[in-house]
Amino acid sequence: MKAKIYVTPKKAVLDPQGKAVANALHGLGYAAVGDVHIGKYMEIELKATDQAAAKKQLDEMCHRILSNPVIEDYRFELEG
Amino acid sequence: MKAKIYVTPKKAVLDPQGKAVANALHGLGYAAVGDVHIGKYMEIELKATDQAAAKKQLDEMCHRILSNPVIEDYRFELEG
C-alpha cells in the first residue's frame, strides 16, 4: 500500500519560508496572495497487508523521524 | 479561497532525500518501507473570487516560482 504524508508547521510557529515565498509572489505582482504555509509532502510505499498495523507503524515513523513534533503537525492517508 | 499545492520530483529524477529517508527508516527497523519520495506541500490563501482566473494564476505561479518544472511536477487543489 501507499502512504501520503503531509507535514506542516504548527500555526503558532513562525514560518520564514512561507513569508519569503509570499514576499516573492507579491514582488512578482501576485497581489491576491495572502498567507503562505510551506510544509513537506512524502509518499511511502509500504509492503504491508494489515491496514491497522500499517497505520500504527506510520504514526510512529511520523513521530520519530518524518516530522519534528515540537514545531510541526502531520497527517497521513493510506491507500490500497 | 485556499490553494493546496503539491510539488513532487519527477519519476525519472533521482531523489536523494527520499533514498536517505528510506535508508534511515530501514536502519530503525521499519523493514516494510519501500520507495520513498519527498516533495513540498504548500497552502496559499488567495483573495480572489473568480475560480477560473485563480486557477490560471496559480498555474502560472507554480510554473514560475513554486516549482522547478525541469525536475519537478506539480498539482494543486482550489477550495472555497
N, CA and C atoms of all chains as a GROMACS GRO file, in nm:
protein
  480
    1MET      N    1   0.084  -0.120   0.000
    1MET     CA    2   0.000   0.000   0.000
    1MET      C    3   0.087   0.125   0.000
    2LYS      N    4   0.020   0.237  -0.021
    2LYS     CA    5   0.093   0.362  -0.039
    2LYS      C    6   0.044   0.465   0.064
    3ALA      N    7   0.140   0.529   0.131
    3ALA     CA    8   0.103   0.630   0.229
    3ALA      C    9   0.140   0.768   0.176
    4LYS      N   10   0.050   0.863   0.195
    4LYS     CA   11   0.078   1.003   0.162
    4LYS      C   12   0.082   1.081   0.292
    5ILE      N   13   0.195   1.144   0.318
    5ILE     CA   14   0.215   1.211   0.446
    5ILE      C   15   0.233   1.361   0.424
    6TYR      N   16   0.163   1.439   0.504
    6TYR     CA   17   0.171   1.585   0.496
    6TYR      C   18   0.225   1.638   0.628
    7VAL      N   19   0.336   1.709   0.621
    7VAL     CA   20   0.394   1.768   0.742
    7VAL      C   21   0.388   1.920   0.727
    8THR      N   22   0.322   1.986   0.821
    8THR     CA   23   0.308   2.132   0.811
    8THR      C   24   0.356   2.196   0.940
    9PRO      N   25   0.409   2.321   0.931
    9PRO     CA   26   0.448   2.390   1.053
    9PRO      C   27   0.325   2.419   1.138
   10LYS      N   28   0.336   2.407   1.269
   10LYS     CA   29   0.224   2.441   1.356
   10LYS      C   30   0.187   2.587   1.337
   11LYS      N   31   0.058   2.619   1.355
   11LYS     CA   32   0.009   2.755   1.328
   11LYS      C   33   0.082   2.859   1.415
   12ALA      N   34   0.118   2.822   1.537
   12ALA     CA   35   0.178   2.918   1.629
   12ALA      C   36   0.326   2.943   1.599
   13VAL      N   37   0.383   2.861   1.510
   13VAL     CA   38   0.526   2.869   1.482
   13VAL      C   39   0.551   2.962   1.363
   14LEU      N   40   0.652   3.047   1.373
   14LEU     CA   41   0.689   3.132   1.262
   14LEU      C   42   0.728   3.047   1.141
   15ASP      N   43   0.686   3.089   1.022
   15ASP     CA   44   0.716   3.012   0.901
   15ASP      C   45   0.792   3.105   0.804
   16PRO      N   46   0.923   3.122   0.828
   16PRO     CA   47   1.000   3.217   0.747
   16PRO      C   48   1.002   3.181   0.598
   17GLN      N   49   0.999   3.051   0.568
   17GLN     CA   50   0.999   3.008   0.428
   17GLN      C   51   0.869   3.054   0.359
   18GLY      N   52   0.758   3.038   0.432
   18GLY     CA   53   0.629   3.082   0.378
   18GLY      C   54   0.627   3.233   0.357
   19LYS      N   55   0.680   3.307   0.456
   19LYS     CA   56   0.686   3.453   0.445
   19LYS      C   57   0.770   3.495   0.324
   20ALA      N   58   0.883   3.427   0.303
   20ALA     CA   59   0.972   3.460   0.191
   20ALA      C   60   0.901   3.436   0.058
   21VAL      N   61   0.830   3.323   0.048
   21VAL     CA   62   0.759   3.292  -0.077
   21VAL      C   63   0.646   3.393  -0.100
   22ALA      N   64   0.574   3.429   0.008
   22ALA     CA   65   0.467   3.528  -0.006
   22ALA      C   66   0.525   3.660  -0.057
   23ASN      N   67   0.638   3.703   0.001
   23ASN     CA   68   0.702   3.827  -0.044
   23ASN      C   69   0.746   3.819  -0.189
   24ALA      N   70   0.802   3.707  -0.227
   24ALA     CA   71   0.848   3.688  -0.366
   24ALA      C   72   0.729   3.697  -0.462
   25LEU      N   73   0.617   3.634  -0.423
   25LEU     CA   74   0.498   3.637  -0.509
   25LEU      C   75   0.441   3.779  -0.520
   26HIS      N   76   0.439   3.851  -0.408
   26HIS     CA   77   0.393   3.990  -0.413
   26HIS      C   78   0.484   4.072  -0.504
   27GLY      N   79   0.614   4.050  -0.491
   27GLY     CA   80   0.711   4.123  -0.573
   27GLY      C   81   0.691   4.098  -0.722
   28LEU      N   82   0.640   3.980  -0.757
   28LEU     CA   83   0.616   3.947  -0.897
   28LEU      C   84   0.479   3.996  -0.944
   29GLY      N   85   0.406   4.061  -0.854
   29GLY     CA   86   0.279   4.119  -0.894
   29GLY      C   87   0.156   4.037  -0.860
   30TYR      N   88   0.173   3.927  -0.788
   30TYR     CA   89   0.056   3.846  -0.748
   30TYR      C   90  -0.002   3.904  -0.619
   31ALA      N   91  -0.079   4.012  -0.633
   31ALA     CA   92  -0.128   4.085  -0.516
   31ALA      C   93  -0.234   4.007  -0.440
   32ALA      N   94  -0.297   3.909  -0.504
   32ALA     CA   95  -0.406   3.835  -0.440
   32ALA      C   96  -0.356   3.735  -0.337
   33VAL      N   97  -0.225   3.714  -0.334
   33VAL     CA   98  -0.169   3.612  -0.243
   33VAL      C   99  -0.171   3.662  -0.099
   34GLY      N  100  -0.228   3.583  -0.009
   34GLY     CA  101  -0.227   3.615   0.134
   34GLY      C  102  -0.123   3.530   0.204
   35ASP      N  103  -0.163   3.465   0.313
   35ASP     CA  104  -0.069   3.381   0.388
   35ASP      C  105  -0.022   3.261   0.306
   36VAL      N  106   0.105   3.227   0.323
   36VAL     CA  107   0.161   3.109   0.258
   36VAL      C  108   0.222   3.020   0.368
   37HIS      N  109   0.188   2.893   0.365
   37HIS     CA  110   0.249   2.798   0.457
   37HIS      C  111   0.316   2.689   0.378
   38ILE      N  112   0.439   2.656   0.418
   38ILE     CA  113   0.514   2.556   0.341
   38ILE      C  114   0.550   2.438   0.427
   39GLY      N  115   0.518   2.322   0.378
   39GLY     CA  116   0.548   2.201   0.452
   39GLY      C  117   0.608   2.096   0.360
   40LYS      N  118   0.605   1.972   0.407
   40LYS     CA  119   0.661   1.862   0.328
   40LYS      C  120   0.552   1.766   0.288
   41TYR      N  121   0.574   1.702   0.174
   41TYR     CA  122   0.481   1.601   0.126
   41TYR      C  123   0.562   1.476   0.095
   42MET      N  124   0.525   1.364   0.153
   42MET     CA  125   0.601   1.240   0.131
   42MET      C  126   0.510   1.127   0.085
   43GLU      N  127   0.561   1.048  -0.006
   43GLU     CA  128   0.491   0.926  -0.048
   43GLU      C  129   0.579   0.808  -0.010
   44ILE      N  130   0.521   0.714   0.064
   44ILE     CA  131   0.598   0.597   0.106
   44ILE      C  132   0.526   0.470   0.062
   45GLU      N  133   0.598   0.384  -0.008
   45GLU     CA  134   0.545   0.252  -0.043
   45GLU      C  135   0.562   0.161   0.078
   46LEU      N  136   0.458   0.092   0.115
   46LEU     CA  137   0.468   0.001   0.229
   46LEU      C  138   0.434  -0.141   0.186
   47LYS      N  139   0.524  -0.234   0.217
   47LYS     CA  140   0.493  -0.375   0.191
   47LYS      C  141   0.420  -0.429   0.312
   48ALA      N  142   0.292  -0.401   0.320
   48ALA     CA  143   0.214  -0.445   0.436
   48ALA      C  144   0.075  -0.481   0.388
   49THR      N  145   0.006  -0.566   0.463
   49THR     CA  146  -0.128  -0.605   0.424
   49THR      C  147  -0.231  -0.564   0.529
   50ASP      N  148  -0.186  -0.551   0.654
   50ASP     CA  149  -0.277  -0.517   0.763
   50ASP      C  150  -0.285  -0.364   0.777
   51GLN      N  151  -0.399  -0.308   0.740
   51GLN     CA  152  -0.417  -0.163   0.738
   51GLN      C  153  -0.395  -0.101   0.878
   52ALA      N  154  -0.452  -0.165   0.980
   52ALA     CA  155  -0.443  -0.108   1.115
   52ALA      C  156  -0.298  -0.107   1.164
   53ALA      N  157  -0.226  -0.217   1.138
   53ALA     CA  158  -0.086  -0.225   1.181
   53ALA      C  159  -0.002  -0.123   1.104
   54ALA      N  160  -0.032  -0.107   0.974
   54ALA     CA  161   0.042  -0.012   0.892
   54ALA      C  162   0.021   0.130   0.943
   55LYS      N  163  -0.104   0.161   0.982
   55LYS     CA  164  -0.134   0.294   1.035
   55LYS      C  165  -0.056   0.322   1.162
   56LYS      N  166  -0.050   0.221   1.249
   56LYS     CA  167   0.020   0.238   1.376
   56LYS      C  168   0.169   0.263   1.350
   57GLN      N  169   0.224   0.184   1.256
   57GLN     CA  170   0.366   0.198   1.225
   57GLN      C  171   0.396   0.334   1.161
   58LEU      N  172   0.306   0.378   1.072
   58LEU     CA  173   0.324   0.507   1.006
   58LEU      C  174   0.323   0.621   1.108
   59ASP      N  175   0.229   0.611   1.202
   59ASP     CA  176   0.217   0.715   1.303
   59ASP      C  177   0.347   0.724   1.383
   60GLU      N  178   0.403   0.608   1.414
   60GLU     CA  179   0.529   0.601   1.488
   60GLU      C  180   0.643   0.662   1.405
   61MET      N  181   0.648   0.627   1.276
   61MET     CA  182   0.752   0.680   1.187
   61MET      C  183   0.743   0.832   1.178
   62CYS      N  184   0.619   0.883   1.163
   62CYS     CA  185   0.600   1.028   1.153
   62CYS      C  186   0.650   1.095   1.279
   63HIS      N  187   0.618   1.036   1.391
   63HIS     CA  188   0.654   1.097   1.519
   63HIS      C  189   0.804   1.092   1.544
   64ARG      N  190   0.866   0.980   1.507
   64ARG     CA  191   1.008   0.961   1.540
   64ARG      C  192   1.103   1.028   1.442
   65ILE      N  193   1.069   1.023   1.312
   65ILE     CA  194   1.171   1.065   1.216
   65ILE      C  195   1.120   1.157   1.106
   66LEU      N  196   0.994   1.142   1.064
   66LEU     CA  197   0.949   1.218   0.948
   66LEU      C  198   0.905   1.361   0.980
   67SER      N  199   0.877   1.387   1.107
   67SER     CA  200   0.842   1.524   1.143
   67SER      C  201   0.909   1.560   1.275
   68ASN      N  202   0.909   1.687   1.305
   68ASN     CA  203   0.955   1.734   1.435
   68ASN      C  204   0.831   1.776   1.513
   69PRO      N  205   0.782   1.690   1.603
   69PRO     CA  206   0.652   1.715   1.667
   69PRO      C  207   0.649   1.841   1.752
   70VAL      N  208   0.766   1.897   1.784
   70VAL     CA  209   0.768   2.020   1.863
   70VAL      C  210   0.715   2.138   1.781
   71ILE      N  211   0.751   2.142   1.653
   71ILE     CA  212   0.712   2.258   1.571
   71ILE      C  213   0.628   2.221   1.450
   72GLU      N  214   0.604   2.091   1.429
   72GLU     CA  215   0.528   2.052   1.310
   72GLU      C  216   0.411   1.960   1.343
   73ASP      N  217   0.308   1.970   1.263
   73ASP     CA  218   0.196   1.876   1.268
   73ASP      C  219   0.208   1.781   1.150
   74TYR      N  220   0.150   1.662   1.163
   74TYR     CA  221   0.148   1.574   1.047
   74TYR      C  222   0.012   1.505   1.036
   75ARG      N  223  -0.019   1.466   0.914
   75ARG     CA  224  -0.135   1.380   0.892
   75ARG      C  225  -0.101   1.290   0.775
   76PHE      N  226  -0.167   1.174   0.767
   76PHE     CA  227  -0.137   1.086   0.654
   76PHE      C  228  -0.261   1.014   0.606
   77GLU      N  229  -0.254   0.970   0.481
   77GLU     CA  230  -0.360   0.889   0.421
   77GLU      C  231  -0.296   0.758   0.375
   78LEU      N  232  -0.371   0.652   0.389
   78LEU     CA  233  -0.322   0.521   0.347
   78LEU      C  234  -0.410   0.470   0.234
   79GLU      N  235  -0.347   0.431   0.124
   79GLU     CA  236  -0.424   0.387   0.007
   79GLU      C  237  -0.390   0.244  -0.031
   80GLY      N  238  -0.489   0.172  -0.079
   80GLY     CA  239  -0.462   0.040  -0.137
   80GLY      C  240  -0.453  -0.071  -0.034
   81MET      N  241  -1.012   3.227  -0.120
   81MET     CA  242  -1.008   3.081  -0.128
   81MET      C  243  -0.869   3.030  -0.093
   82LYS      N  244  -0.858   2.899  -0.080
   82LYS     CA  245  -0.734   2.840  -0.033
   82LYS      C  246  -0.684   2.739  -0.135
   83ALA      N  247  -0.556   2.748  -0.168
   83ALA     CA  248  -0.498   2.654  -0.263
   83ALA      C  249  -0.403   2.560  -0.191
   84LYS      N  250  -0.412   2.433  -0.224
   84LYS     CA  251  -0.317   2.335  -0.172
   84LYS      C  252  -0.233   2.286  -0.288
   85ILE      N  253  -0.102   2.303  -0.277
   85ILE     CA  254  -0.013   2.272  -0.388
   85ILE      C  255   0.083   2.161  -0.350
   86TYR      N  256   0.097   2.064  -0.438
   86TYR     CA  257   0.187   1.951  -0.415
   86TYR      C  258   0.295   1.953  -0.522
   87VAL      N  259   0.419   1.959  -0.480
   87VAL     CA  260   0.531   1.958  -0.574
   87VAL      C  261   0.612   1.831  -0.547
   88THR      N  262   0.625   1.748  -0.650
   88THR     CA  263   0.698   1.621  -0.631
   88THR      C  264   0.809   1.608  -0.736
   89PRO      N  265   0.918   1.540  -0.701
   89PRO     CA  266   1.022   1.517  -0.802
   89PRO      C  267   0.967   1.428  -0.913
   90LYS      N  268   1.005   1.457  -1.036
   90LYS     CA  269   0.963   1.372  -1.148
   90LYS      C  270   1.016   1.231  -1.127
   91LYS      N  271   0.941   1.132  -1.175
   91LYS     CA  272   0.977   0.992  -1.152
   91LYS      C  273   1.117   0.959  -1.204
   92ALA      N  274   1.155   1.022  -1.315
   92ALA     CA  275   1.282   0.987  -1.379
   92ALA      C  276   1.402   1.052  -1.309
   93VAL      N  277   1.373   1.143  -1.215
   93VAL     CA  278   1.480   1.217  -1.149
   93VAL      C  279   1.521   1.146  -1.020
   94LEU      N  280   1.651   1.138  -0.996
   94LEU     CA  281   1.700   1.081  -0.871
   94LEU      C  282   1.646   1.161  -0.753
   95ASP      N  283   1.606   1.094  -0.646
   95ASP     CA  284   1.553   1.161  -0.529
   95ASP      C  285   1.639   1.123  -0.408
   96PRO      N  286   1.755   1.190  -0.393
   96PRO     CA  287   1.849   1.150  -0.287
   96PRO      C  288   1.789   1.166  -0.147
   97GLN      N  289   1.702   1.267  -0.130
   97GLN     CA  290   1.639   1.288   0.000
   97GLN      C  291   1.548   1.169   0.036
   98GLY      N  292   1.474   1.124  -0.065
   98GLY     CA  293   1.387   1.007  -0.044
   98GLY      C  294   1.469   0.883  -0.011
   99LYS      N  295   1.580   0.864  -0.084
   99LYS     CA  296   1.666   0.748  -0.059
   99LYS      C  297   1.722   0.753   0.084
  100ALA      N  298   1.764   0.873   0.128
  100ALA     CA  299   1.820   0.889   0.262
  100ALA      C  300   1.716   0.855   0.369
  101VAL      N  301   1.592   0.902   0.348
  101VAL     CA  302   1.487   0.874   0.446
  101VAL      C  303   1.455   0.725   0.447
  102ALA      N  304   1.449   0.663   0.327
  102ALA     CA  305   1.423   0.518   0.321
  102ALA      C  306   1.531   0.442   0.397
  103ASN      N  307   1.657   0.480   0.376
  103ASN     CA  308   1.766   0.413   0.447
  103ASN      C  309   1.756   0.432   0.598
  104ALA      N  310   1.722   0.554   0.640
  104ALA     CA  311   1.709   0.583   0.783
  104ALA      C  312   1.597   0.497   0.844
  105LEU      N  313   1.486   0.484   0.771
  105LEU     CA  314   1.374   0.404   0.822
  105LEU      C  315   1.410   0.257   0.830
  106HIS      N  316   1.482   0.208   0.727
  106HIS     CA  317   1.527   0.069   0.733
  106HIS      C  318   1.619   0.048   0.852
  107GLY      N  319   1.709   0.145   0.874
  107GLY     CA  320   1.803   0.136   0.985
  107GLY      C  321   1.734   0.131   1.121
  108LEU      N  322   1.616   0.192   1.128
  108LEU     CA  323   1.540   0.191   1.254
  108LEU      C  324   1.452   0.067   1.266
  109GLY      N  325   1.460  -0.021   1.166
  109GLY     CA  326   1.387  -0.146   1.176
  109GLY      C  327   1.255  -0.150   1.102
  110TYR      N  328   1.222  -0.045   1.028
  110TYR     CA  329   1.097  -0.047   0.951
  110TYR      C  330   1.122  -0.115   0.816
  111ALA      N  331   1.121  -0.247   0.818
  111ALA     CA  332   1.158  -0.325   0.700
  111ALA      C  333   1.052  -0.318   0.591
  112ALA      N  334   0.928  -0.284   0.628
  112ALA     CA  335   0.820  -0.282   0.531
  112ALA      C  336   0.828  -0.163   0.434
  113VAL      N  337   0.915  -0.068   0.465
  113VAL     CA  338   0.922   0.053   0.384
  113VAL      C  339   0.990   0.026   0.250
  114GLY      N  340   0.923   0.065   0.142
  114GLY     CA  341   0.981   0.053   0.008
  114GLY      C  342   1.029   0.188  -0.039
  115ASP      N  343   0.989   0.226  -0.160
  115ASP     CA  344   1.032   0.356  -0.214
  115ASP      C  345   0.975   0.474  -0.135
  116VAL      N  346   1.057   0.576  -0.119
  116VAL     CA  347   1.012   0.699  -0.054
  116VAL      C  348   1.036   0.815  -0.150
  117HIS      N  349   0.935   0.898  -0.167
  117HIS     CA  350   0.951   1.019  -0.248
  117HIS      C  351   0.916   1.139  -0.164
  118ILE      N  352   1.002   1.240  -0.170
  118ILE     CA  353   0.980   1.357  -0.086
  118ILE      C  354   0.961   1.482  -0.171
  119GLY      N  355   0.854   1.552  -0.143
  119GLY     CA  356   0.826   1.675  -0.216
  119GLY      C  357   0.785   1.785  -0.121
  120LYS      N  358   0.722   1.887  -0.177
  120LYS     CA  359   0.679   2.000  -0.096
  120LYS      C  360   0.528   2.010  -0.097
  121TYR      N  361   0.476   2.066   0.012
  121TYR     CA  362   0.333   2.087   0.025
  121TYR      C  363   0.313   2.233   0.065
  122MET      N  364   0.234   2.306  -0.011
  122MET     CA  365   0.214   2.448   0.020
  122MET      C  366   0.067   2.481   0.029
  123GLU      N  367   0.033   2.567   0.123
  123GLU     CA  368  -0.102   2.620   0.133
  123GLU      C  369  -0.095   2.770   0.110
  124ILE      N  370  -0.173   2.819   0.016
  124ILE     CA  371  -0.173   2.962  -0.015
  124ILE      C  372  -0.314   3.017  -0.003
  125GLU      N  373  -0.328   3.122   0.076
  125GLU     CA  374  -0.456   3.195   0.083
  125GLU      C  375  -0.463   3.289  -0.035
  126LEU      N  376  -0.574   3.286  -0.106
  126LEU     CA  377  -0.590   3.376  -0.221
  126LEU      C  378  -0.710   3.466  -0.201
  127LYS      N  379  -0.688   3.597  -0.214
  127LYS     CA  380  -0.801   3.690  -0.208
  127LYS      C  381  -0.856   3.702  -0.350
  128ALA      N  382  -0.934   3.603  -0.390
  128ALA     CA  383  -0.989   3.604  -0.525
  128ALA      C  384  -1.129   3.547  -0.521
  129THR      N  385  -1.211   3.581  -0.619
  129THR     CA  386  -1.347   3.531  -0.621
  129THR      C  387  -1.373   3.447  -0.746
  130ASP      N  388  -1.298   3.475  -0.852
  130ASP     CA  389  -1.320   3.404  -0.978
  130ASP      C  390  -1.231   3.278  -0.981
  131GLN      N  391  -1.296   3.161  -0.971
  131GLN     CA  392  -1.224   3.034  -0.961
  131GLN      C  393  -1.134   3.009  -1.083
  132ALA      N  394  -1.186   3.037  -1.203
  132ALA     CA  395  -1.111   3.010  -1.325
  132ALA      C  396  -0.986   3.097  -1.333
  133ALA      N  397  -1.002   3.227  -1.298
  133ALA     CA  398  -0.889   3.319  -1.302
  133ALA      C  399  -0.785   3.278  -1.197
  134ALA      N  400  -0.834   3.237  -1.078
  134ALA     CA  401  -0.743   3.196  -0.971
  134ALA      C  402  -0.662   3.074  -1.014
  135LYS      N  403  -0.729   2.980  -1.082
  135LYS     CA  404  -0.660   2.859  -1.130
  135LYS      C  405  -0.550   2.894  -1.227
  136LYS      N  406  -0.581   2.986  -1.318
  136LYS     CA  407  -0.484   3.026  -1.419
  136LYS      C  408  -0.363   3.091  -1.351
  137GLN      N  409  -0.392   3.178  -1.254
  137GLN     CA  410  -0.284   3.248  -1.185
  137GLN      C  411  -0.198   3.150  -1.103
  138LEU      N  412  -0.265   3.055  -1.039
  138LEU     CA  413  -0.193   2.955  -0.960
  138LEU      C  414  -0.100   2.872  -1.048
  139ASP      N  415  -0.152   2.832  -1.162
  139ASP     CA  416  -0.072   2.751  -1.254
  139ASP      C  417   0.054   2.827  -1.295
  140GLU      N  418   0.037   2.957  -1.320
  140GLU     CA  419   0.149   3.043  -1.358
  140GLU      C  420   0.249   3.054  -1.243
  141MET      N  421   0.197   3.073  -1.121
  141MET     CA  422   0.284   3.082  -1.003
  141MET      C  423   0.364   2.954  -0.983
  142CYS      N  424   0.296   2.840  -0.998
  142CYS     CA  425   0.363   2.711  -0.980
  142CYS      C  426   0.476   2.697  -1.081
  143HIS      N  427   0.446   2.737  -1.203
  143HIS     CA  428   0.544   2.719  -1.310
  143HIS      C  429   0.662   2.814  -1.295
  144ARG      N  430   0.634   2.938  -1.253
  144ARG     CA  431   0.739   3.040  -1.248
  144ARG      C  432   0.824   3.032  -1.122
  145ILE      N  433   0.761   3.004  -1.007
  145ILE     CA  434   0.838   3.021  -0.884
  145ILE      C  435   0.824   2.907  -0.784
  146LEU      N  436   0.707   2.842  -0.779
  146LEU     CA  437   0.687   2.745  -0.672
  146LEU      C  438   0.746   2.607  -0.701
  147SER      N  439   0.774   2.580  -0.828
  147SER     CA  440   0.837   2.452  -0.860
  147SER      C  441   0.944   2.475  -0.965
  148ASN      N  442   1.027   2.377  -0.983
  148ASN     CA  443   1.125   2.377  -1.091
  148ASN      C  444   1.077   2.277  -1.195
  149PRO      N  445   1.013   2.326  -1.303
  149PRO     CA  446   0.946   2.235  -1.398
  149PRO      C  447   1.042   2.139  -1.470
  150VAL      N  448   1.171   2.167  -1.462
  150VAL     CA  449   1.268   2.076  -1.526
  150VAL      C  450   1.274   1.943  -1.451
  151ILE      N  451   1.270   1.950  -1.318
  151ILE     CA  452   1.286   1.826  -1.239
  151ILE      C  453   1.166   1.794  -1.149
  152GLU      N  454   1.066   1.883  -1.148
  152GLU     CA  455   0.953   1.860  -1.057
  152GLU      C  456   0.818   1.868  -1.129
  153ASP      N  457   0.724   1.790  -1.078
  153ASP     CA  458   0.585   1.801  -1.121
  153ASP      C  459   0.506   1.874  -1.014
  154TYR      N  460   0.397   1.937  -1.053
  154TYR     CA  461   0.312   1.997  -0.951
  154TYR      C  462   0.166   1.971  -0.983
  155ARG      N  463   0.084   1.974  -0.878
  155ARG     CA  464  -0.061   1.972  -0.897
  155ARG      C  465  -0.120   2.054  -0.782
  156PHE      N  466  -0.239   2.108  -0.802
  156PHE     CA  467  -0.299   2.186  -0.694
  156PHE      C  468  -0.448   2.166  -0.688
  157GLU      N  469  -0.503   2.195  -0.570
  157GLU     CA  470  -0.647   2.191  -0.548
  157GLU      C  471  -0.688   2.329  -0.498
  158LEU      N  472  -0.804   2.374  -0.542
  158LEU     CA  473  -0.854   2.504  -0.501
  158LEU      C  474  -0.982   2.482  -0.420
  159GLU      N  475  -0.987   2.542  -0.301
  159GLU     CA  476  -1.103   2.521  -0.213
  159GLU      C  477  -1.171   2.653  -0.179
  160GLY      N  478  -1.300   2.649  -0.166
  160GLY     CA  479  -1.374   2.764  -0.114
  160GLY      C  480  -1.404   2.869  -0.219
   0.00000   0.00000   0.00000
